[in-house]
Amino acid sequence: MSEPSDQKSPPAPAGSVLEVFLIFLRLGLTSFGGPVAHLAYFREAFVERRRWLTDKAYTDLVALCQFLPGPASSQVGMALGLHRAGAGGMLAAWVAFTLPSAALMIAFAYGVTAAGDLAEAGWVQGLKAAAVAVVAHAVLGMAKTMTPDAARATIAALAAGAVLLFPHPLVLVAAIAAAGLIGLVWLRPEPQTRTAEDAFAVSIPRWASWTAIGGFFLLLAGLPLLIWAGAAGPATVADTFYRAGALVFGGGHVVLPLLQAETVETGVVDPDVFLAGYGAAQAMPGPLFSFAGFLGAAPDAGGTDGLLGGVIALVAIFLPGALLIIGCLRYWERLRYNNTAQRALLGFNAGVVGILGAALYDPVFTVGVLEVGTPALIIAVLAFVALNSWKVPAWAVVLAAGLAGWVLL
């Protein structure tokens, strides 16, 4: 893609690496509920409270990350860290958001049965109810901005219906693509120009973008060749989890069948160990991809168990998504202001709202409320009022809901 001669350099990052690390560490400790909930927590933290970016810029970013393979919420977090504090901010955002759950999952691998089944604990049920409120608050706010007219509301409804009727990760990607195509054909917005308010500037040299894209494909093809040539131990673990991170769309629970096929069905991890780790992962904040840390640290995990195996698995499963973010963001900022791309992007954004709305019902509401009962519904409603009407920070709502669940459920 050619570089326009009048392209201005993006402004320098406006924050510090430490600032990014501390904010994402708190999110990593309190963001329960899976990837859709994480996107809601991020919106509350960075759009509403800190105003690092506008709703339009945030939704455009979410649309991109939903379309790329890898963990969408973690990719959004990496992009926000890159936007705020450069490459160091990107690394800080990933480490801080992933560290709490990763450390707990690796520790759990050393004593698989010690904690029992955490998924049904009362405090965990309270946290799931809080996730319902956080996601509902985010979907409502995004809908007001991204689906303000009948045409875009219809696109959102169609995307939600498709995902609910055919719950498959490829349907999710197809729904976003179809929403963009409908927007391209149907929507006729006024041409938009770049504004400082809606900008999402990142400082990525051209060579770094193309190196990242090349590295993504080189590792995807090269790691299996290393295994074929006789490499074992760390290379086996890296190959297994890099492939999982590179070939899954939507992230979260979608990666579990692939991980099961790569570890349980190959005899690397015992089925009971896999299920115990999966149960524990449901009680953890932060990205579900941290489950890779448990599997990499589990006994006999490709011959590299323990802390080393857990760290290799974590880096390998997140690395593809990070490489794609570095490779795409430089060109995404310019593409989203192309007149033709703007029509498609309006459709994409409406589709994202619809998909998040579908996820609000299933699995967020069905798991967080319907499977628990009336007490969980009460906690979810009160949490929504606290967020929407009283403007209580999401982390405080989450902690209060966990305490309420411990007492009531």
N, C-alpha and C positions, 0 to 999 in steps of 0.2 A: 504494500500500500504506500503510495507516494506521500511525502510530507509537504503540506502547503508552505509556500515561502513566507507567508505572512502569519504563520502560526506563532502565537506568543508562548513563551515558556510558562509552564504552570507555576504558580506561586510556591514558595518554600513551605514545607510543613509547618503548621501553626502550633503544634504541641510538642510535648517531650515524650521520650520513650517511657520514663517512669510514670508519667500521667496515664498513658495508655495501659501499662502493665497493671497499675493499681485498680483502674476502673474495670478492666476485664477480669482481674482476679476476683473482685466482688461478684461480677456476673457469673464467673465459673463456680463460685460457692453457692449461688442462690438461683441459678437458672434451671429449674426443674421443668419437665414436661415434654422434652423432645425438640426436634428442629423447628417446628412451627412456633412453639412457645418461645424458643430462643430468638427468632426473628421479631417476635412481639416485645420481648425484653429489650432487644437492641433498639427498636424504634422508640420505646419509652425513654431509654437512657440517652440516645444520641440525637434523636429528632426533637422530642418534646422537651427534655430537661436541659441538655447541653447545647442543642442547636448546632451541632457540628455540620449538619447538612439538612436540606429541606426534604419534605415528604416525597416530592417528585424525584429528587436525586436518589433517595433511599429505595423507592419502589423500582426505579430503573436498575439499580444495583441488584436488588433481589431478583428481578426478572433475568438478568444475566446469569446469576449464580444458580438459579433454578434450571437454567438451560444447559449448564456445564455439568459434566460428571464430577462426582465428589460430594463431600458433605456441605450442603448449601449454606447452613447457618455458620459453620466455621469459615467458609470462604468469604461470606459477608463480613465476618469479624476481622479476618486478615485484611480485606480491602479497606475497612474502616481504619485499622491501625496504620496501613500504608498511607492512606490519605492524611492522617493526622500527624504522623511522626516518621514518615519514610520507611525504609527497609527495616530499621530497628523497631519501629512501631508495629510493623506487620509481624515480626517474630515475637515481639512482646505480647501482642494480642493473642496469638495462637498459644504460646506457652502458658500465659496466665489463665486463659479460658479453659484449657485442656488439663492443666496440672492437677487441680483438686480431684477430679474424677479419675484421672490416669493413676495418680498415686494410690488412691483407694483401691482401684481395680487390681493393680499390681500387688499391693499388700494382701488383698483378698485371695490372690492366686497362691500365696504361701500357706493359707489356712482355709481351704475351699469351703469346708462345712462349718466353720466357726460361727458365722453370723446367722446361719439359718436362712429362711426365706424372708427377705426384707420387703418383697413386693407388696405383701398384704398388711404391713405394719400400719397402724393408725396414722402416724405422722407422715408416712409416704402418701396415704390416701388424701390427707389434707393438702399436701403439696400438689398432687394431681388436680385437686379442685381449684387451687390457686391458679394453675396453668390454664384452666378453662376461662377464668376471669381475665387473665393477661392477654390471651389470644383473642377473646371477644372484644376487648378494648382496642387492640391493635387493628383487627379487621374492620371494626366500626370506623375508626379514624382514617384508615386507608381508603375505605369505600367512599367516604365523604369527598376525598380529594381525587381519587382515581376513577370513580364511576358516578360522576355527578349528573349524567344524562341517561336517557332511556337506552340509547344504542350501547353504551359501554356497560350499563347494568345488565343488559341482555347477554352480552358477551360473557360477563362474569357468571351469570346464572347457567349458561350453557357449559362453561368450563367446569363449574362445580358439579353439574349433573353428570357430565362425562366421567369425572374422576370417582364420583360416588357409585355410579352404575358399573364401572369397569375398573376396580382398584388394582392397577398394575403400574409399575414405575414408567414403562414405556408409554402408557396412556397419559400419564402426567406430562411427559415431554411433548407428546403429540397434541395435547390440549393447549399447551402454551403456544406451540407452533401454529395451530389452527386459529387461536385467538389473534396472533399477529397477522396472519393472512386475512382474516375477516376485517381487522382494523385497516389493513392496507387497501382493501377494496371498498369498504363501507364508510369509514370515518374520513371526514374532510375538515380537519382542524385548521385554524389560522396558522400560517408558517411561524415557527418560533425561532428566536435567535438566542445565542448564548447569553446567559446572564450570570453575573457574579454570584447571585443568590443560589441558583440551582447548579452551579458548577460542582464537579467532583474531580478535582485536580489530583493527579498523582505524578510523581517525578520518576519515570521509568525510561532509561535510555533505549533506543531502538535495538541495540545489540543485546540488551538484557531480555527484552521481550522475545526476540527470535531464539536466543539461547534457551530460554525457559520452554518454549514450545518444542524445540528440537530435543531438549532433555526429556521432556514428557514421553515422546515417542521412542527415543533411544533406550530409556530404562524399560519401557513396556516390552520392547522387542529384545533388549540385551540381557535382562535378568534371566529369562528362560534359557537363553543360549548358555549362560554361565552354569546353570543347573545341568543342562545337557552335556556340558564339557566336564562335569564331575565336581563342581563346587558344591559345598554342603554347609551345614550350620547356619551362620548369619545370612549367607546368600539365599538359602532356602526360605528363611523367614521373611527376608526382604521381598523376594519374588512373590510369595503368597499374598502378603498384605498390600504390596504396591498394586498388584493386579486387581485386588478387591476395591481399592480406592479409585482406580482409574476407569473401571468398567461399570460402576453403579451410578445411577441417576436418582436424585432425590435424597440420598443419604439416609441417616436414621435407621429405622427398622428395615429398610430395603436392603441393606448390606448383609443382614443376618443370614439369609439363605445361602449367599455366596460364601460367607465365612464358614458356615456349617459344612458346605461341600468341600471347602479347601482344607478343613481341619478335622472334622469328625469323620466324614466319609473316606478320608485318606488314612485314618487311624492315628493321626497326630495327637488328637485330643479325645479323651473319653467322652461319650455322650452325656453322662451324668455331670461331668465337670463342666461341659459346655452349658448345660441347662442351669447349673448352679451359678455360673458367672453371668449368664443372661438375666437371671432373677435379680442378682445384686445390681446389675447395670440399671435396672428400672428404678432403683432407689437413689441413683447418683445424679447430681447436677451436671451441667455441661454436656458436651457432645457424646452421643451414644457410640461414636467411633472409638471412644476410649476403651470400649470392650476389647479392642485389639490388644491393648496392654495386658489384659488378663490372659488372653489366649497365647500371646507371645511368652508370657512368664510362666504359663502352666507347665507341669512336668512333661518332658519329652517333646516340647513344641519345636519340632524340626531339629532337635539336637542342640538347641540354644535356649534353654529355659532360664528362669530367674530374671533378675533385673535387666541383664543385657538383652535377652529375648524380648522382654516387654518394651524396652526403649526402641529397639529396632523395628518392632511391629508398629508402634505408634508413629514413628517418623515415616515409615514406608506407607502407611495407609493415608496419612494426611498429605504427603508430598505431591501426589498428582494434582490434587485440587489447588495447592499453593502454586505450582508451576503454571497451571492454566490461568490463574488470576494474574500472575505477573505477565504472562504472555498476552492476555486479552485486554487488560484495563487501559493500556496506553491508547488503543484504537477505539475502545468502547466510548470514551468521553467524546470523541469527535463524531463517531457514527450516530450516537443518539441525537445529534442535532442536524443530521441530514434530513432534508424535507421529506423524502420518501420513507426513510427509516422512522421519522416521527409518527407517521400514521400507523405503521406496524407496531411501534413501541407503545402507543396508546392502547392498541389491542392486547399486546403482551401484558401491560400493567393491569388491564381489566381482567385478563385471564389469571394473573397471579392473585388478585383479590378473590376471584372465584375459587381458586384452588385452596387458598388459605381458609376461606369460608367453609369449604368441604371438609378440610382437616379439623376445623373447629368442631364440626359434628362428629366425624369419625377419623381419627381415634380419640381426640381430646375430650369431647363431651361424653361419648359412650364409655370410655375407660374411666374418666375422672368423676362422672356423676351417675350415669345409668347403672353401671356395674356395682356401685357402692350404695346408693339410696338417698333418701331425703336429707340426712345430715350433710352429705357432700354438696347437695344442691344449695343448701342454706349457706355453707361456707363459700361456695362459688359466687352466689349472689352478693353476699356482704363484701367479698373481695372486689367484685366489679364496682360496687358503689364506692368503696374506698379509693379505687384507682380513678374512676371516671368523675366522681363528684367531689371527693375530698382531696384528690390529687396526691395521695399518699405514694411514696416511691415503691416501685415494684418489689424491691428486695425486702422492704418492711412488710408488705402484704404477704409475700411468700413465707416469711418466718412466722407471722401471726397465724396463717392458715395451717402451717405444719404443727404449731402448738395446739390449735383448735382440733385438728385431726387426732392428735395424740390423746386429747381429753375425751372427744366425742365418739371416735370410730374404733 
